Amino acid sequence: MKRNQIHKIGFLVTGLVFWLLMTACTTSSSSKKEKDPNSEPPEKVVDLDLDKIKERGYITAIMDNSSTGLFIYRGNTMGYEYELLKAFAKSQGLELRINVTPSLEEGFRKLNAGEGDVLAYNLTVTKDRKKRIAFTHYHNLVKMVLIQRKPDNWRKMKLHEIEKQLIRNPVELIGKEVVVRHHSSYFDRLQNLSNEIGDDIIIIEDSPEVETEAIIRKVAEGEIDFTVAEEDIALVNSTYYPNLDIRTAVSFPTQIAWGVRKNGDQLLSALNAWIIEMRRTSEYYTIYNKYFKSRKASLKRTQSEYYSLGGGKLSPYDSLIKRSAAELEWDWRLLAAQIYKESRFDPNAESWAGAVGLLQLLPTTAEEYNVTMLEDPVQNLYAGTQHIKWLQSYFSDVIIDPLERVKFILAAYNVGHGHVMDAIRLTEKYDGNPQLWEDVKEYLLKKSNSNYFNDPVVQFGYCRGIEPVTYVTTILSIFKNYKILFPEGPEVKAESPVLSENI
């Protein structure tokens, strides 16, 4: 009996080991996916809701650098998600700041850690994602589509000949490799589709830092055969790559929304109310159509060398700007931001006051530097740079901190150093800190009030202070975006003060 029992036990153990080995070998044979982060214990969520966000004065959006999310074209910061977020921030009286994060998983982490307040990828609402974040009301409804390459000689083929070589029925994906974004809803959708059609689709996740549009490009260039994306993203990218087919749907319409922290009830409520109202306006459809309906405009952008996702240039004058910035010991993107604010890189721009060219110089100012042809970019940048150098010298003994000094220089460039000095004197008289722009700008704003422009310490009289204050704020905001989307190192000395992230 004992011997029989031992044999039985041995048989059972052997069988169990065999079963475990077979299970380990066959599990997930149709997909290559890391451990699902949604199955892990939830990360700690910071307590930071709309009331505290308003106290600090800005809201941070976590975004990716893409043709629908965020990019720069001819110096202008653009993107469907960006424009909507900017409009929401304005409605709340907040400054919009951007945290560009290619990895979706890293975006979730940053949101809950408080490094951002809104997760604004083109996010599909899923049950798994709801375990980690709260979703806003949807701002768009789109289906997912298969992205595949047309035959090599498709331009010479008839339509029915092309159709024969394309997948139109999802069943035809059985046994095919489909590469998708890491930890994306595309993976989940393809797993469900695999179950629905009763056989395996080989689903491969790309590396975490690779964005959806980069994977689409791989299909277009023949590196991979298939991927999946939302139809709106696919439409935009098919404009760049006419050899792509995007007509095969792999899902019903899904909700596209933004994500916030699960304890951010105030922010969620404000976003929901705003999105619902915004979708009823013509402004929303103007923004949507600009990015998803205007194929001609999309093609023009993507073929331009002044497109941050392709050409890598801000303007036709980048080399001139870099040379001038090196002379100033400025980050070239700061000077570029000032030029964009002044003229949008138009050398023939002329203001109502008679200021001309890239840096909008008055002829009287240019004459001080022996420059007469202000429409000439070289001469204009030379005169503008010399004037900024003069302001640098003037304020070098007035404002101690070089980072703060840049703000005073920009304000003085816009309104004149005399009005800025008046504001400094007023700040000092009324017990503010004359070394801080945040204090001084308040008195620059007050110089439109007779109680202040008639003050004995004021030497230059009335000033419409809102203009220089807005000027400085706008340039620094543009500069931040340029640093994010043009991250290459500036051609200036490493110790240059304006390289600091704090400016």
BELJOHU-V448547 format. One record per residue. N is the residue number from 1. OMEGA is omega in degrees with one decimal (* if undefined). Layout:
BEGIN
[[N OMEGA] [N OMEGA]]
END
This chain:
BEGIN
[[1 -177.9] [2 179.8] [3 178.6] [4 179.7] [5 179.2] [6 178.4] [7 -179.5] [8 -179.8] [9 179.2] [10 178.6] [11 -179.9] [12 180.0] [13 179.0] [14 179.2] [15 -179.5] [16 179.1] [17 179.6] [18 -179.5] [19 179.8] [20 179.1] [21 179.7] [22 179.3] [23 -179.0] [24 -177.8] [25 -172.9] [26 -178.1] [27 175.1] [28 178.5] [29 -178.0] [30 -179.3] [31 175.9] [32 -174.3] [33 175.9] [34 179.2] [35 -178.7] [36 -178.4] [37 -178.9] [38 179.5] [39 -179.8] [40 177.1] [41 -177.5] [42 179.3] [43 179.2] [44 -177.4] [45 -178.9] [46 178.1] [47 -177.1] [48 -177.3] [49 -171.3] [50 -179.6] [51 179.0] [52 176.8] [53 179.3] [54 177.7] [55 -178.0] [56 171.4] [57 179.3] [58 176.4] [59 -176.4] [60 177.4] [61 174.6] [62 -172.2] [63 170.0] [64 -179.2] [65 -174.2] [66 -176.6] [67 175.6] [68 -178.6] [69 -173.3] [70 175.0] [71 176.4] [72 177.7] [73 -177.4] [74 176.5] [75 -175.8] [76 176.6] [77 -173.3] [78 177.5] [79 179.4] [80 -179.9] [81 -178.1] [82 -178.0] [83 177.1] [84 -179.8] [85 178.7] [86 178.4] [87 177.8] [88 180.0] [89 178.9] [90 -179.8] [91 -179.6] [92 -178.3] [93 -175.8] [94 170.1] [95 176.3] [96 173.2] [97 -173.8] [98 172.0] [99 -177.9] [100 -175.8] [101 -178.4] [102 -175.8] [103 179.3] [104 179.2] [105 177.2] [106 176.3] [107 176.1] [108 -178.8] [109 -178.8] [110 179.8] [111 -176.0] [112 177.6] [113 179.1] [114 177.7] [115 174.5] [116 -176.2] [117 179.6] [118 175.9] [119 -168.7] [120 166.7] [121 172.8] [122 -167.2] [123 170.7] [124 178.5] [125 177.1] [126 179.0] [127 -179.2] [128 -179.3] [129 178.6] [130 176.7] [131 -174.1] [132 -176.9] [133 173.3] [134 179.5] [135 173.6] [136 168.4] [137 -177.5] [138 173.6] [139 176.8] [140 174.7] [141 -179.5] [142 174.3] [143 174.5] [144 -179.2] [145 173.7] [146 176.9] [147 -177.0] [148 -177.5] [149 173.4] [150 177.9] [151 -175.7] [152 -177.7] [153 -171.7] [154 -178.7] [155 -178.5] [156 -176.2] [157 172.8] [158 -174.7] [159 -177.3] [160 177.0] [161 176.5] [162 -177.3] [163 -178.9] [164 -175.7] [165 -179.6] [166 175.6] [167 177.4] [168 177.9] [169 -179.2] [170 177.9] [171 -179.1] [172 177.3] [173 179.2] [174 179.4] [175 -179.2] [176 175.3] [177 176.6] [178 -178.2] [179 -177.7] [180 179.4] [181 -179.3] [182 178.3] [183 -178.2] [184 176.1] [185 177.7] [186 178.1] [187 -179.1] [188 -179.1] [189 -180.0] [190 174.5] [191 177.7] [192 179.3] [193 178.2] [194 176.6] [195 -177.3] [196 -178.0] [197 171.9] [198 177.4] [199 -170.2] [200 162.4] [201 -179.5] [202 -174.5] [203 -178.5] [204 175.7] [205 175.1] [206 -179.1] [207 -171.5] [208 -175.2] [209 -177.9] [210 -177.0] [211 -177.0] [212 -176.5] [213 176.7] [214 177.7] [215 176.5] [216 178.8] [217 178.1] [218 176.6] [219 -177.7] [220 -176.4] [221 175.0] [222 179.6] [223 174.5] [224 -175.6] [225 -173.4] [226 165.4] [227 -179.8] [228 176.1] [229 173.9] [230 -174.8] [231 -178.2] [232 176.8] [233 179.4] [234 179.5] [235 -180.0] [236 -177.0] [237 176.7] [238 174.0] [239 179.2] [240 -174.0] [241 -176.9] [242 178.6] [243 178.3] [244 172.0] [245 -176.1] [246 -170.7] [247 -177.8] [248 179.8] [249 176.1] [250 177.7] [251 167.1] [252 175.3] [253 179.7] [254 -178.9] [255 173.9] [256 -174.0] [257 173.5] [258 178.8] [259 173.5] [260 177.8] [261 -176.5] [262 177.2] [263 -178.6] [264 -175.0] [265 -178.4] [266 -179.8] [267 179.0] [268 -179.9] [269 -179.7] [270 178.9] [271 -179.6] [272 -179.8] [273 -178.3] [274 -178.9] [275 -179.7] [276 -179.9] [277 -177.7] [278 -178.3] [279 177.2] [280 -173.0] [281 175.1] [282 179.4] [283 180.0] [284 -176.9] [285 173.9] [286 178.7] [287 -178.1] [288 -177.0] [289 179.7] [290 -174.1] [291 -173.1] [292 -177.3] [293 -176.2] [294 -177.6] [295 -179.4] [296 179.5] [297 179.0] [298 -179.7] [299 179.2] [300 179.6] [301 -172.4] [302 178.7] [303 -177.6] [304 175.1] [305 179.6] [306 -179.5] [307 -171.7] [308 -179.2] [309 -177.3] [310 -173.2] [311 176.3] [312 177.5] [313 174.6] [314 -172.9] [315 174.4] [316 -171.3] [317 -175.9] [318 -177.3] [319 176.8] [320 -179.3] [321 -179.9] [322 179.0] [323 179.8] [324 -179.7] [325 177.9] [326 177.9] [327 179.5] [328 -169.6] [329 175.6] [330 166.0] [331 -174.9] [332 -180.0] [333 174.1] [334 177.4] [335 177.0] [336 178.2] [337 177.9] [338 179.5] [339 177.8] [340 178.5] [341 -177.2] [342 -168.6] [343 -173.0] [344 178.5] [345 177.8] [346 -177.2] [347 -179.7] [348 -179.1] [349 178.4] [350 -178.2] [351 177.9] [352 -178.3] [353 177.9] [354 175.8] [355 -169.6] [356 167.0] [357 -173.2] [358 -178.7] [359 172.6] [360 179.7] [361 171.6] [362 179.1] [363 -179.9] [364 177.1] [365 -178.3] [366 -179.5] [367 178.5] [368 -179.5] [369 176.5] [370 178.0] [371 -179.2] [372 -177.5] [373 -174.0] [374 177.3] [375 178.3] [376 -176.7] [377 -178.7] [378 -178.9] [379 -178.8] [380 179.5] [381 177.8] [382 -178.2] [383 180.0] [384 179.1] [385 178.9] [386 179.3] [387 177.1] [388 177.7] [389 177.5] [390 178.3] [391 176.0] [392 179.8] [393 -177.8] [394 -174.6] [395 -175.7] [396 178.7] [397 -177.1] [398 -178.7] [399 -172.1] [400 -176.3] [401 -178.1] [402 177.9] [403 176.6] [404 -176.1] [405 179.6] [406 -178.9] [407 178.1] [408 178.6] [409 178.8] [410 179.2] [411 -179.4] [412 176.8] [413 -177.3] [414 -168.7] [415 -177.3] [416 -176.0] [417 -178.5] [418 179.3] [419 178.1] [420 177.6] [421 174.7] [422 -178.8] [423 177.0] [424 179.9] [425 177.4] [426 179.5] [427 179.9] [428 -178.4] [429 -175.2] [430 169.7] [431 169.7] [432 178.0] [433 -176.5] [434 178.6] [435 -176.9] [436 179.0] [437 -179.3] [438 177.2] [439 -174.7] [440 -177.5] [441 178.4] [442 179.5] [443 171.3] [444 175.4] [445 -177.2] [446 -179.9] [447 171.4] [448 179.5] [449 -175.8] [450 177.9] [451 -178.1] [452 -178.6] [453 173.0] [454 179.2] [455 -178.0] [456 -178.5] [457 -178.1] [458 -176.9] [459 -172.9] [460 171.4] [461 -173.8] [462 174.0] [463 174.3] [464 -169.0] [465 -179.1] [466 -177.2] [467 177.8] [468 179.1] [469 177.2] [470 179.2] [471 -179.4] [472 -178.8] [473 -178.1] [474 -178.8] [475 -179.9] [476 176.8] [477 177.4] [478 179.7] [479 178.8] [480 179.3] [481 178.4] [482 179.4] [483 -179.3] [484 -171.0] [485 172.0] [486 -169.2] [487 -177.8] [488 -176.6] [489 178.8] [490 -177.4] [491 176.6] [492 -179.7] [493 -177.2] [494 -177.1] [495 -179.0] [496 -172.9] [497 -174.8] [498 174.4] [499 -179.1] [500 176.5] [501 -173.7] [502 -175.6] [503 *]]
END
